[in-house]
């Protein structure tokens, strides 16, 4: 995946209207983790696959209570063009 661009993440969140206060404590200041998180999808609960399909997300963390929110980068339009084509062909 291409390099992480925090400015693009902030703009995408603002464009999506994701600007409400923390749902747990009401605080209005957040930090954004310096990278993506890959959430691997599992076919069953008996084994754990780390390679294969996943939902890449960016992570917003409440600076007061630590509440973590994940936002799917595909929905925010943050997929690099090449990765987006591979996801469509999957
Ligand atoms: Zn909070």
PDB file of the backbone (N, CA, C, O) and the ligand in Angstrom, with CONECT records:
HET     ZN  A 101       1
ATOM      1  N   UNK A   1       0.849  -1.191   0.000  1.00  0.00           N
ATOM      2  CA  UNK A   1       0.000   0.000   0.000  1.00  0.00           C
ATOM      3  C   UNK A   1       0.883   1.240   0.000  1.00  0.00           C
ATOM      4  O   UNK A   1       1.961   1.249   0.596  1.00  0.00           O
ATOM      5  N   UNK A   2       0.426   2.259  -0.658  1.00  0.00           N
ATOM      6  CA  UNK A   2       1.218   3.486  -0.717  1.00  0.00           C
ATOM      7  C   UNK A   2       1.428   4.071   0.668  1.00  0.00           C
ATOM      8  O   UNK A   2       0.785   3.679   1.641  1.00  0.00           O
ATOM      9  N   UNK A   3       2.359   5.031   0.722  1.00  0.00           N
ATOM     10  CA  UNK A   3       2.681   5.610   2.012  1.00  0.00           C
ATOM     11  C   UNK A   3       1.490   6.356   2.606  1.00  0.00           C
ATOM     12  O   UNK A   3       0.668   6.930   1.892  1.00  0.00           O
ATOM     13  N   UNK A   4       1.429   6.328   3.912  1.00  0.00           N
ATOM     14  CA  UNK A   4       0.339   6.938   4.662  1.00  0.00           C
ATOM     15  C   UNK A   4       0.423   8.460   4.557  1.00  0.00           C
ATOM     16  O   UNK A   4       1.498   9.036   4.723  1.00  0.00           O
ATOM     17  N   UNK A   5      -0.707   9.109   4.284  1.00  0.00           N
ATOM     18  CA  UNK A   5      -0.754  10.566   4.144  1.00  0.00           C
ATOM     19  C   UNK A   5      -1.794  11.118   5.117  1.00  0.00           C
ATOM     20  O   UNK A   5      -2.994  11.092   4.842  1.00  0.00           O
ATOM     21  N   UNK A   6      -1.312  11.621   6.267  1.00  0.00           N
ATOM     22  CA  UNK A   6      -2.225  12.075   7.315  1.00  0.00           C
ATOM     23  C   UNK A   6      -3.085  13.261   6.863  1.00  0.00           C
ATOM     24  O   UNK A   6      -4.250  13.362   7.249  1.00  0.00           O
ATOM     25  N   UNK A   7      -2.523  14.147   6.057  1.00  0.00           N
ATOM     26  CA  UNK A   7      -3.308  15.295   5.569  1.00  0.00           C
ATOM     27  C   UNK A   7      -4.489  14.817   4.720  1.00  0.00           C
ATOM     28  O   UNK A   7      -5.593  15.353   4.825  1.00  0.00           O
ATOM     29  N   UNK A   8      -4.250  13.807   3.877  1.00  0.00           N
ATOM     30  CA  UNK A   8      -5.339  13.267   3.050  1.00  0.00           C
ATOM     31  C   UNK A   8      -6.395  12.598   3.923  1.00  0.00           C
ATOM     32  O   UNK A   8      -7.588  12.678   3.631  1.00  0.00           O
ATOM     33  N   UNK A   9      -5.958  11.940   4.990  1.00  0.00           N
ATOM     34  CA  UNK A   9      -6.898  11.292   5.919  1.00  0.00           C
ATOM     35  C   UNK A   9      -7.786  12.340   6.592  1.00  0.00           C
ATOM     36  O   UNK A   9      -9.004  12.178   6.664  1.00  0.00           O
ATOM     37  N   UNK A  10      -7.172  13.403   7.078  1.00  0.00           N
ATOM     38  CA  UNK A  10      -7.932  14.465   7.754  1.00  0.00           C
ATOM     39  C   UNK A  10      -8.943  15.084   6.787  1.00  0.00           C
ATOM     40  O   UNK A  10     -10.096  15.310   7.152  1.00  0.00           O
ATOM     41  N   UNK A  11      -8.512  15.356   5.562  1.00  0.00           N
ATOM     42  CA  UNK A  11      -9.429  15.941   4.577  1.00  0.00           C
ATOM     43  C   UNK A  11     -10.585  14.992   4.264  1.00  0.00           C
ATOM     44  O   UNK A  11     -11.733  15.422   4.157  1.00  0.00           O
ATOM     45  N   UNK A  12     -10.279  13.705   4.120  1.00  0.00           N
ATOM     46  CA  UNK A  12     -11.334  12.725   3.813  1.00  0.00           C
ATOM     47  C   UNK A  12     -12.347  12.635   4.952  1.00  0.00           C
ATOM     48  O   UNK A  12     -13.549  12.532   4.707  1.00  0.00           O
ATOM     49  N   UNK A  13     -11.866  12.673   6.196  1.00  0.00           N
ATOM     50  CA  UNK A  13     -12.783  12.627   7.345  1.00  0.00           C
ATOM     51  C   UNK A  13     -13.650  13.880   7.383  1.00  0.00           C
ATOM     52  O   UNK A  13     -14.850  13.803   7.646  1.00  0.00           O
ATOM     53  N   UNK A  14     -13.043  15.028   7.120  1.00  0.00           N
ATOM     54  CA  UNK A  14     -13.814  16.283   7.097  1.00  0.00           C
ATOM     55  C   UNK A  14     -14.847  16.262   5.967  1.00  0.00           C
ATOM     56  O   UNK A  14     -15.996  16.658   6.163  1.00  0.00           O
ATOM     57  N   UNK A  15     -14.433  15.797   4.786  1.00  0.00           N
ATOM     58  CA  UNK A  15     -15.352  15.731   3.645  1.00  0.00           C
ATOM     59  C   UNK A  15     -16.538  14.807   3.935  1.00  0.00           C
ATOM     60  O   UNK A  15     -17.646  15.037   3.452  1.00  0.00           O
ATOM     61  N   UNK A  16     -16.291  13.756   4.732  1.00  0.00           N
ATOM     62  CA  UNK A  16     -17.347  12.804   5.073  1.00  0.00           C
ATOM     63  C   UNK A  16     -18.216  13.302   6.230  1.00  0.00           C
ATOM     64  O   UNK A  16     -19.226  12.681   6.562  1.00  0.00           O
ATOM     65  N   UNK A  17     -17.827  14.409   6.836  1.00  0.00           N
ATOM     66  CA  UNK A  17     -18.595  14.939   7.966  1.00  0.00           C
ATOM     67  C   UNK A  17     -18.338  14.193   9.262  1.00  0.00           C
ATOM     68  O   UNK A  17     -19.148  14.263  10.187  1.00  0.00           O
ATOM     69  N   UNK A  18     -17.231  13.484   9.343  1.00  0.00           N
ATOM     70  CA  UNK A  18     -16.894  12.726  10.559  1.00  0.00           C
ATOM     71  C   UNK A  18     -16.212  13.653  11.559  1.00  0.00           C
ATOM     72  O   UNK A  18     -15.010  13.546  11.803  1.00  0.00           O
ATOM     73  N   UNK A  19     -16.988  14.553  12.126  1.00  0.00           N
ATOM     74  CA  UNK A  19     -16.413  15.585  12.997  1.00  0.00           C
ATOM     75  C   UNK A  19     -17.145  15.714  14.335  1.00  0.00           C
ATOM     76  O   UNK A  19     -16.954  16.687  15.064  1.00  0.00           O
ATOM     77  N   UNK A  20     -17.987  14.718  14.652  1.00  0.00           N
ATOM     78  CA  UNK A  20     -18.709  14.784  15.920  1.00  0.00           C
ATOM     79  C   UNK A  20     -17.768  14.472  17.083  1.00  0.00           C
ATOM     80  O   UNK A  20     -16.721  13.854  16.886  1.00  0.00           O
ATOM     81  N   UNK A  21     -18.138  14.900  18.303  1.00  0.00           N
ATOM     82  CA  UNK A  21     -17.309  14.588  19.481  1.00  0.00           C
ATOM     83  C   UNK A  21     -17.257  13.091  19.756  1.00  0.00           C
ATOM     84  O   UNK A  21     -18.023  12.318  19.180  1.00  0.00           O
ATOM     85  N   UNK A  22     -16.355  12.692  20.636  1.00  0.00           N
ATOM     86  CA  UNK A  22     -16.205  11.290  21.029  1.00  0.00           C
ATOM     87  C   UNK A  22     -17.540  10.738  21.544  1.00  0.00           C
ATOM     88  O   UNK A  22     -18.186  11.365  22.385  1.00  0.00           O
ATOM     89  N   UNK A  23     -17.958   9.561  21.039  1.00  0.00           N
ATOM     90  CA  UNK A  23     -19.231   8.984  21.486  1.00  0.00           C
ATOM     91  C   UNK A  23     -19.185   8.464  22.925  1.00  0.00           C
ATOM     92  O   UNK A  23     -20.238   8.208  23.510  1.00  0.00           O
ATOM     93  N   UNK A  24     -17.998   8.301  23.507  1.00  0.00           N
ATOM     94  CA  UNK A  24     -17.876   7.767  24.868  1.00  0.00           C
ATOM     95  C   UNK A  24     -17.798   8.872  25.914  1.00  0.00           C
ATOM     96  O   UNK A  24     -18.450   8.779  26.954  1.00  0.00           O
ATOM     97  N   UNK A  25     -17.005   9.928  25.656  1.00  0.00           N
ATOM     98  CA  UNK A  25     -16.779  10.930  26.711  1.00  0.00           C
ATOM     99  C   UNK A  25     -17.131  12.347  26.280  1.00  0.00           C
ATOM    100  O   UNK A  25     -17.113  13.256  27.110  1.00  0.00           O
ATOM    101  N   UNK A  26     -17.447  12.562  25.015  1.00  0.00           N
ATOM    102  CA  UNK A  26     -17.835  13.886  24.559  1.00  0.00           C
ATOM    103  C   UNK A  26     -16.692  14.827  24.232  1.00  0.00           C
ATOM    104  O   UNK A  26     -16.922  15.966  23.827  1.00  0.00           O
ATOM    105  N   UNK A  27     -15.452  14.359  24.404  1.00  0.00           N
ATOM    106  CA  UNK A  27     -14.267  15.169  24.099  1.00  0.00           C
ATOM    107  C   UNK A  27     -14.206  15.469  22.603  1.00  0.00           C
ATOM    108  O   UNK A  27     -14.693  14.688  21.786  1.00  0.00           O
ATOM    109  N   UNK A  28     -13.604  16.607  22.252  1.00  0.00           N
ATOM    110  CA  UNK A  28     -13.558  17.008  20.840  1.00  0.00           C
ATOM    111  C   UNK A  28     -12.161  17.007  20.235  1.00  0.00           C
ATOM    112  O   UNK A  28     -11.973  17.513  19.129  1.00  0.00           O
ATOM    113  N   UNK A  29     -11.180  16.451  20.936  1.00  0.00           N
ATOM    114  CA  UNK A  29      -9.833  16.386  20.354  1.00  0.00           C
ATOM    115  C   UNK A  29      -9.427  14.924  20.158  1.00  0.00           C
ATOM    116  O   UNK A  29      -9.626  14.075  21.027  1.00  0.00           O
ATOM    117  N   UNK A  30      -8.852  14.669  18.987  1.00  0.00           N
ATOM    118  CA  UNK A  30      -8.496  13.306  18.582  1.00  0.00           C
ATOM    119  C   UNK A  30      -7.091  13.296  17.997  1.00  0.00           C
ATOM    120  O   UNK A  30      -6.577  14.327  17.564  1.00  0.00           O
ATOM    121  N   UNK A  31      -6.486  12.130  17.990  1.00  0.00           N
ATOM    122  CA  UNK A  31      -5.250  11.927  17.239  1.00  0.00           C
ATOM    123  C   UNK A  31      -5.522  10.847  16.201  1.00  0.00           C
ATOM    124  O   UNK A  31      -6.424  10.024  16.357  1.00  0.00           O
ATOM    125  N   UNK A  32      -4.727  10.868  15.143  1.00  0.00           N
ATOM    126  CA  UNK A  32      -4.843   9.866  14.089  1.00  0.00           C
ATOM    127  C   UNK A  32      -3.567   9.040  14.102  1.00  0.00           C
ATOM    128  O   UNK A  32      -2.467   9.588  14.025  1.00  0.00           O
ATOM    129  N   UNK A  33      -3.713   7.711  14.200  1.00  0.00           N
ATOM    130  CA  UNK A  33      -2.548   6.827  14.203  1.00  0.00           C
ATOM    131  C   UNK A  33      -1.766   6.998  12.906  1.00  0.00           C
ATOM    132  O   UNK A  33      -2.350   7.250  11.852  1.00  0.00           O
ATOM    133  N   UNK A  34      -0.438   6.861  12.984  1.00  0.00           N
ATOM    134  CA  UNK A  34       0.462   7.103  11.849  1.00  0.00           C
ATOM    135  C   UNK A  34       0.555   5.913  10.901  1.00  0.00           C
ATOM    136  O   UNK A  34       1.656   5.475  10.568  1.00  0.00           O
ATOM    137  N   UNK A  35      -0.570   5.392  10.466  1.00  0.00           N
ATOM    138  CA  UNK A  35      -0.539   4.296   9.507  1.00  0.00           C
ATOM    139  C   UNK A  35      -1.897   3.640   9.418  1.00  0.00           C
ATOM    140  O   UNK A  35      -2.825   3.981  10.151  1.00  0.00           O
ATOM    141  N   UNK A  36      -1.994   2.685   8.497  1.00  0.00           N
ATOM    142  CA  UNK A  36      -3.236   1.942   8.317  1.00  0.00           C
ATOM    143  C   UNK A  36      -3.244   0.723   9.231  1.00  0.00           C
ATOM    144  O   UNK A  36      -2.195   0.260   9.678  1.00  0.00           O
ATOM    145  N   UNK A  37      -4.427   0.218   9.498  1.00  0.00           N
ATOM    146  CA  UNK A  37      -4.565  -1.083  10.153  1.00  0.00           C
ATOM    147  C   UNK A  37      -5.270  -1.999   9.172  1.00  0.00           C
ATOM    148  O   UNK A  37      -6.279  -1.634   8.569  1.00  0.00           O
ATOM    149  N   UNK A  38      -4.717  -3.204   9.024  1.00  0.00           N
ATOM    150  CA  UNK A  38      -5.347  -4.194   8.159  1.00  0.00           C
ATOM    151  C   UNK A  38      -6.128  -5.157   9.040  1.00  0.00           C
ATOM    152  O   UNK A  38      -5.559  -5.802   9.920  1.00  0.00           O
ATOM    153  N   UNK A  39      -7.426  -5.254   8.805  1.00  0.00           N
ATOM    154  CA  UNK A  39      -8.291  -6.135   9.593  1.00  0.00           C
ATOM    155  C   UNK A  39      -8.569  -7.385   8.763  1.00  0.00           C
ATOM    156  O   UNK A  39      -9.451  -7.367   7.903  1.00  0.00           O
ATOM    157  N   UNK A  40      -7.830  -8.473   9.006  1.00  0.00           N
ATOM    158  CA  UNK A  40      -7.987  -9.658   8.164  1.00  0.00           C
ATOM    159  C   UNK A  40      -9.355 -10.316   8.348  1.00  0.00           C
ATOM    160  O   UNK A  40      -9.822 -10.513   9.469  1.00  0.00           O
ATOM    161  N   UNK A  41      -9.987 -10.651   7.214  1.00  0.00           N
ATOM    162  CA  UNK A  41     -11.281 -11.328   7.258  1.00  0.00           C
ATOM    163  C   UNK A  41     -11.048 -12.828   7.427  1.00  0.00           C
ATOM    164  O   UNK A  41     -10.121 -13.384   6.838  1.00  0.00           O
ATOM    165  N   UNK A  42     -11.883 -13.476   8.224  1.00  0.00           N
ATOM    166  CA  UNK A  42     -11.740 -14.899   8.525  1.00  0.00           C
ATOM    167  C   UNK A  42     -12.918 -15.676   7.932  1.00  0.00           C
ATOM    168  O   UNK A  42     -14.062 -15.223   7.959  1.00  0.00           O
ATOM    169  N   UNK A  43     -12.601 -16.861   7.396  1.00  0.00           N
ATOM    170  CA  UNK A  43     -13.651 -17.738   6.867  1.00  0.00           C
ATOM    171  C   UNK A  43     -14.300 -18.567   7.966  1.00  0.00           C
ATOM    172  O   UNK A  43     -15.463 -18.954   7.855  1.00  0.00           O
ATOM    173  N   UNK A  44     -13.545 -18.839   9.029  1.00  0.00           N
ATOM    174  CA  UNK A  44     -14.100 -19.618  10.138  1.00  0.00           C
ATOM    175  C   UNK A  44     -13.405 -19.187  11.429  1.00  0.00           C
ATOM    176  O   UNK A  44     -12.475 -18.381  11.404  1.00  0.00           O
ATOM    177  N   UNK A  45     -13.864 -19.731  12.553  1.00  0.00           N
ATOM    178  CA  UNK A  45     -13.328 -19.332  13.855  1.00  0.00           C
ATOM    179  C   UNK A  45     -12.299 -20.312  14.399  1.00  0.00           C
ATOM    180  O   UNK A  45     -11.768 -20.104  15.490  1.00  0.00           O
ATOM    181  N   UNK A  46     -12.005 -21.390  13.649  1.00  0.00           N
ATOM    182  CA  UNK A  46     -11.074 -22.409  14.130  1.00  0.00           C
ATOM    183  C   UNK A  46      -9.626 -22.072  13.812  1.00  0.00           C
ATOM    184  O   UNK A  46      -8.713 -22.489  14.525  1.00  0.00           O
ATOM    185  N   UNK A  47      -9.417 -21.310  12.728  1.00  0.00           N
ATOM    186  CA  UNK A  47      -8.061 -20.954  12.329  1.00  0.00           C
ATOM    187  C   UNK A  47      -7.982 -19.443  12.185  1.00  0.00           C
ATOM    188  O   UNK A  47      -9.000 -18.753  12.117  1.00  0.00           O
ATOM    189  N   UNK A  48      -6.740 -18.941  12.140  1.00  0.00           N
ATOM    190  CA  UNK A  48      -6.529 -17.497  12.003  1.00  0.00           C
ATOM    191  C   UNK A  48      -5.658 -17.252  10.779  1.00  0.00           C
ATOM    192  O   UNK A  48      -4.486 -17.629  10.758  1.00  0.00           O
ATOM    193  N   UNK A  49      -6.232 -16.619   9.761  1.00  0.00           N
ATOM    194  CA  UNK A  49      -5.467 -16.269   8.573  1.00  0.00           C
ATOM    195  C   UNK A  49      -5.083 -14.796   8.646  1.00  0.00           C
ATOM    196  O   UNK A  49      -5.915 -13.936   8.937  1.00  0.00           O
ATOM    197  N   UNK A  50      -3.803 -14.520   8.374  1.00  0.00           N
ATOM    198  CA  UNK A  50      -3.345 -13.130   8.368  1.00  0.00           C
ATOM    199  C   UNK A  50      -3.181 -12.600   6.956  1.00  0.00           C
ATOM    200  O   UNK A  50      -3.141 -11.388   6.742  1.00  0.00           O
ATOM    201  N   UNK A  51      -3.086 -13.515   5.981  1.00  0.00           N
ATOM    202  CA  UNK A  51      -2.989 -13.104   4.589  1.00  0.00           C
ATOM    203  C   UNK A  51      -4.320 -13.362   3.920  1.00  0.00           C
ATOM    204  O   UNK A  51      -5.057 -14.259   4.329  1.00  0.00           O
ATOM    205  N   UNK A  52      -4.635 -12.597   2.909  1.00  0.00           N
ATOM    206  CA  UNK A  52      -5.908 -12.765   2.223  1.00  0.00           C
ATOM    207  C   UNK A  52      -6.703 -11.475   2.291  1.00  0.00           C
ATOM    208  O   UNK A  52      -6.149 -10.381   2.396  1.00  0.00           O
ATOM    209  N   UNK A  53      -8.015 -11.634   2.229  1.00  0.00           N
ATOM    210  CA  UNK A  53      -8.866 -10.453   2.218  1.00  0.00           C
ATOM    211  C   UNK A  53      -8.806  -9.729   3.555  1.00  0.00           C
ATOM    212  O   UNK A  53      -8.707 -10.349   4.614  1.00  0.00           O
ATOM    213  N   UNK A  54      -8.867  -8.389   3.484  1.00  0.00           N
ATOM    214  CA  UNK A  54      -8.850  -7.599   4.710  1.00  0.00           C
ATOM    215  C   UNK A  54      -9.596  -6.296   4.475  1.00  0.00           C
ATOM    216  O   UNK A  54      -9.869  -5.912   3.337  1.00  0.00           O
ATOM    217  N   UNK A  55      -9.916  -5.630   5.565  1.00  0.00           N
ATOM    218  CA  UNK A  55     -10.520  -4.302   5.491  1.00  0.00           C
ATOM    219  C   UNK A  55      -9.499  -3.321   6.050  1.00  0.00           C
ATOM    220  O   UNK A  55      -9.316  -3.245   7.265  1.00  0.00           O
ATOM    221  N   UNK A  56      -8.826  -2.563   5.175  1.00  0.00           N
ATOM    222  CA  UNK A  56      -7.866  -1.584   5.673  1.00  0.00           C
ATOM    223  C   UNK A  56      -8.591  -0.370   6.244  1.00  0.00           C
ATOM    224  O   UNK A  56      -9.538   0.145   5.650  1.00  0.00           O
ATOM    225  N   UNK A  57      -8.130   0.068   7.394  1.00  0.00           N
ATOM    226  CA  UNK A  57      -8.769   1.209   8.058  1.00  0.00           C
ATOM    227  C   UNK A  57      -7.730   2.208   8.532  1.00  0.00           C
ATOM    228  O   UNK A  57      -6.551   1.890   8.691  1.00  0.00           O
ATOM    229  N   UNK A  58      -8.206   3.423   8.752  1.00  0.00           N
ATOM    230  CA  UNK A  58      -7.422   4.400   9.500  1.00  0.00           C
ATOM    231  C   UNK A  58      -8.068   4.478  10.882  1.00  0.00           C
ATOM    232  O   UNK A  58      -9.241   4.146  11.055  1.00  0.00           O
ATOM    233  N   UNK A  59      -7.277   4.926  11.863  1.00  0.00           N
ATOM    234  CA  UNK A  59      -7.712   4.878  13.250  1.00  0.00           C
ATOM    235  C   UNK A  59      -7.681   6.275  13.864  1.00  0.00           C
ATOM    236  O   UNK A  59      -6.672   6.979  13.813  1.00  0.00           O
ATOM    237  N   UNK A  60      -8.824   6.653  14.447  1.00  0.00           N
ATOM    238  CA  UNK A  60      -8.930   7.929  15.156  1.00  0.00           C
ATOM    239  C   UNK A  60      -9.058   7.617  16.647  1.00  0.00           C
ATOM    240  O   UNK A  60      -9.901   6.814  17.047  1.00  0.00           O
ATOM    241  N   UNK A  61      -8.229   8.250  17.459  1.00  0.00           N
ATOM    242  CA  UNK A  61      -8.179   7.949  18.894  1.00  0.00           C
ATOM    243  C   UNK A  61      -8.552   9.199  19.694  1.00  0.00           C
ATOM    244  O   UNK A  61      -7.957  10.258  19.498  1.00  0.00           O
ATOM    245  N   UNK A  62      -9.524   9.084  20.586  1.00  0.00           N
ATOM    246  CA  UNK A  62      -9.901  10.185  21.465  1.00  0.00           C
ATOM    247  C   UNK A  62      -8.733  10.504  22.403  1.00  0.00           C
ATOM    248  O   UNK A  62      -8.189   9.606  23.045  1.00  0.00           O
ATOM    249  N   UNK A  63      -8.352  11.765  22.482  1.00  0.00           N
ATOM    250  CA  UNK A  63      -7.204  12.146  23.315  1.00  0.00           C
ATOM    251  C   UNK A  63      -7.524  12.146  24.800  1.00  0.00           C
ATOM    252  O   UNK A  63      -6.612  12.220  25.625  1.00  0.00           O
ATOM    253  N   UNK A  64      -8.816  12.064  25.163  1.00  0.00           N
ATOM    254  CA  UNK A  64      -9.172  12.081  26.584  1.00  0.00           C
ATOM    255  C   UNK A  64      -9.386  10.675  27.147  1.00  0.00           C
ATOM    256  O   UNK A  64      -8.821  10.329  28.185  1.00  0.00           O
ATOM    257  N   UNK A  65     -10.207   9.858  26.457  1.00  0.00           N
ATOM    258  CA  UNK A  65     -10.540   8.537  27.014  1.00  0.00           C
ATOM    259  C   UNK A  65      -9.925   7.385  26.231  1.00  0.00           C
ATOM    260  O   UNK A  65     -10.012   6.238  26.670  1.00  0.00           O
ATOM    261  N   UNK A  66      -9.304   7.657  25.081  1.00  0.00           N
ATOM    262  CA  UNK A  66      -8.658   6.596  24.313  1.00  0.00           C
ATOM    263  C   UNK A  66      -9.597   5.792  23.441  1.00  0.00           C
ATOM    264  O   UNK A  66      -9.188   4.798  22.842  1.00  0.00           O
ATOM    265  N   UNK A  67     -10.843   6.205  23.361  1.00  0.00           N
ATOM    266  CA  UNK A  67     -11.778   5.500  22.480  1.00  0.00           C
ATOM    267  C   UNK A  67     -11.198   5.455  21.069  1.00  0.00           C
ATOM    268  O   UNK A  67     -10.674   6.455  20.578  1.00  0.00           O
ATOM    269  N   UNK A  68     -11.290   4.289  20.415  1.00  0.00           N
ATOM    270  CA  UNK A  68     -10.735   4.101  19.075  1.00  0.00           C
ATOM    271  C   UNK A  68     -11.858   3.903  18.076  1.00  0.00           C
ATOM    272  O   UNK A  68     -12.747   3.074  18.269  1.00  0.00           O
ATOM    273  N   UNK A  69     -11.803   4.681  17.002  1.00  0.00           N
ATOM    274  CA  UNK A  69     -12.758   4.530  15.903  1.00  0.00           C
ATOM    275  C   UNK A  69     -11.988   4.146  14.645  1.00  0.00           C
ATOM    276  O   UNK A  69     -10.959   4.744  14.328  1.00  0.00           O
ATOM    277  N   UNK A  70     -12.496   3.139  13.929  1.00  0.00           N
ATOM    278  CA  UNK A  70     -11.908   2.728  12.653  1.00  0.00           C
ATOM    279  C   UNK A  70     -12.773   3.276  11.519  1.00  0.00           C
ATOM    280  O   UNK A  70     -14.001   3.261  11.600  1.00  0.00           O
ATOM    281  N   UNK A  71     -12.122   3.758  10.467  1.00  0.00           N
ATOM    282  CA  UNK A  71     -12.822   4.203   9.259  1.00  0.00           C
ATOM    283  C   UNK A  71     -12.232   3.445   8.075  1.00  0.00           C
ATOM    284  O   UNK A  71     -11.021   3.477   7.854  1.00  0.00           O
ATOM    285  N   UNK A  72     -13.084   2.766   7.316  1.00  0.00           N
ATOM    286  CA  UNK A  72     -12.624   2.007   6.151  1.00  0.00           C
ATOM    287  C   UNK A  72     -12.110   2.970   5.083  1.00  0.00           C
ATOM    288  O   UNK A  72     -12.819   3.886   4.667  1.00  0.00           O
ATOM    289  N   UNK A  73     -10.858   2.749   4.640  1.00  0.00           N
ATOM    290  CA  UNK A  73     -10.261   3.698   3.701  1.00  0.00           C
ATOM    291  C   UNK A  73     -10.939   3.648   2.340  1.00  0.00           C
ATOM    292  O   UNK A  73     -10.937   4.644   1.617  1.00  0.00           O
ATOM    293  N   UNK A  74     -11.516   2.510   1.978  1.00  0.00           N
ATOM    294  CA  UNK A  74     -12.221   2.417   0.693  1.00  0.00           C
ATOM    295  C   UNK A  74     -13.413   3.359   0.646  1.00  0.00           C
ATOM    296  O   UNK A  74     -13.658   4.008  -0.371  1.00  0.00           O
ATOM    297  N   UNK A  75     -14.148   3.434   1.740  1.00  0.00           N
ATOM    298  CA  UNK A  75     -15.315   4.320   1.804  1.00  0.00           C
ATOM    299  C   UNK A  75     -14.877   5.782   1.768  1.00  0.00           C
ATOM    300  O   UNK A  75     -15.570   6.627   1.203  1.00  0.00           O
ATOM    301  N   UNK A  76     -13.734   6.075   2.366  1.00  0.00           N
ATOM    302  CA  UNK A  76     -13.233   7.457   2.391  1.00  0.00           C
ATOM    303  C   UNK A  76     -12.532   7.850   1.095  1.00  0.00           C
ATOM    304  O   UNK A  76     -12.100   8.993   0.948  1.00  0.00           O
ATOM    305  N   UNK A  77     -12.414   6.915   0.156  1.00  0.00           N
ATOM    306  CA  UNK A  77     -11.747   7.222  -1.116  1.00  0.00           C
ATOM    307  C   UNK A  77     -10.240   7.308  -0.986  1.00  0.00           C
ATOM    308  O   UNK A  77      -9.589   7.992  -1.776  1.00  0.00           O
ATOM    309  N   UNK A  78      -9.670   6.619   0.008  1.00  0.00           N
ATOM    310  CA  UNK A  78      -8.229   6.698   0.243  1.00  0.00           C
ATOM    311  C   UNK A  78      -7.451   5.521  -0.322  1.00  0.00           C
ATOM    312  O   UNK A  78      -6.234   5.445  -0.153  1.00  0.00           O
ATOM    313  N   UNK A  79      -8.150   4.585  -1.004  1.00  0.00           N
ATOM    314  CA  UNK A  79      -7.427   3.498  -1.658  1.00  0.00           C
ATOM    315  C   UNK A  79      -6.532   4.080  -2.737  1.00  0.00           C
ATOM    316  O   UNK A  79      -6.990   4.890  -3.543  1.00  0.00           O
ATOM    317  N   UNK A  80      -5.259   3.684  -2.770  1.00  0.00           N
ATOM    318  CA  UNK A  80      -4.439   4.064  -3.924  1.00  0.00           C
ATOM    319  C   UNK A  80      -5.060   3.434  -5.168  1.00  0.00           C
ATOM    320  O   UNK A  80      -5.649   2.357  -5.064  1.00  0.00           O
ATOM    321  N   UNK A  81      -4.953   4.059  -6.335  1.00  0.00           N
ATOM    322  CA  UNK A  81      -5.591   3.540  -7.552  1.00  0.00           C
ATOM    323  C   UNK A  81      -5.298   2.086  -7.831  1.00  0.00           C
ATOM    324  O   UNK A  81      -6.212   1.341  -8.185  1.00  0.00           O
ATOM    325  N   UNK A  82      -4.030   1.643  -7.684  1.00  0.00           N
ATOM    326  CA  UNK A  82      -3.667   0.258  -7.985  1.00  0.00           C
ATOM    327  C   UNK A  82      -4.382  -0.702  -7.031  1.00  0.00           C
ATOM    328  O   UNK A  82      -4.947  -1.705  -7.469  1.00  0.00           O
ATOM    329  N   UNK A  83      -4.360  -0.403  -5.744  1.00  0.00           N
ATOM    330  CA  UNK A  83      -4.994  -1.280  -4.766  1.00  0.00           C
ATOM    331  C   UNK A  83      -6.506  -1.341  -5.002  1.00  0.00           C
ATOM    332  O   UNK A  83      -7.132  -2.379  -4.793  1.00  0.00           O
ATOM    333  N   UNK A  84      -7.080  -0.224  -5.438  1.00  0.00           N
ATOM    334  CA  UNK A  84      -8.522  -0.192  -5.678  1.00  0.00           C
ATOM    335  C   UNK A  84      -8.879  -1.136  -6.821  1.00  0.00           C
ATOM    336  O   UNK A  84      -9.891  -1.834  -6.759  1.00  0.00           O
ATOM    337  N   UNK A  85      -8.038  -1.161  -7.879  1.00  0.00           N
ATOM    338  CA  UNK A  85      -8.291  -2.076  -8.999  1.00  0.00           C
ATOM    339  C   UNK A  85      -8.203  -3.525  -8.532  1.00  0.00           C
ATOM    340  O   UNK A  85      -9.033  -4.349  -8.915  1.00  0.00           O
ATOM    341  N   UNK A  86      -7.189  -3.846  -7.697  1.00  0.00           N
ATOM    342  CA  UNK A  86      -7.037  -5.210  -7.211  1.00  0.00           C
ATOM    343  C   UNK A  86      -8.231  -5.612  -6.359  1.00  0.00           C
ATOM    344  O   UNK A  86      -8.672  -6.760  -6.423  1.00  0.00           O
ATOM    345  N   UNK A  87      -8.766  -4.688  -5.560  1.00  0.00           N
ATOM    346  CA  UNK A  87      -9.919  -4.992  -4.711  1.00  0.00           C
ATOM    347  C   UNK A  87     -11.139  -5.281  -5.560  1.00  0.00           C
ATOM    348  O   UNK A  87     -11.923  -6.172  -5.232  1.00  0.00           O
ATOM    349  N   UNK A  88     -11.316  -4.536  -6.657  1.00  0.00           N
ATOM    350  CA  UNK A  88     -12.459  -4.753  -7.534  1.00  0.00           C
ATOM    351  C   UNK A  88     -12.378  -6.103  -8.220  1.00  0.00           C
ATOM    352  O   UNK A  88     -13.397  -6.756  -8.445  1.00  0.00           O
ATOM    353  N   UNK A  89     -11.140  -6.529  -8.558  1.00  0.00           N
ATOM    354  CA  UNK A  89     -10.951  -7.794  -9.272  1.00  0.00           C
ATOM    355  C   UNK A  89     -10.964  -8.989  -8.328  1.00  0.00           C
ATOM    356  O   UNK A  89     -10.940 -10.129  -8.792  1.00  0.00           O
ATOM    357  N   UNK A  90     -11.001  -8.769  -7.061  1.00  0.00           N
ATOM    358  CA  UNK A  90     -10.942  -9.860  -6.084  1.00  0.00           C
ATOM    359  C   UNK A  90     -12.252 -10.632  -6.021  1.00  0.00           C
ATOM    360  O   UNK A  90     -12.371 -11.584  -5.248  1.00  0.00           O
TER     361      UNK A  90
HETATM  362 ZN    ZN A 101     -13.420   9.990  24.487  1.00  0.00          ZN
END
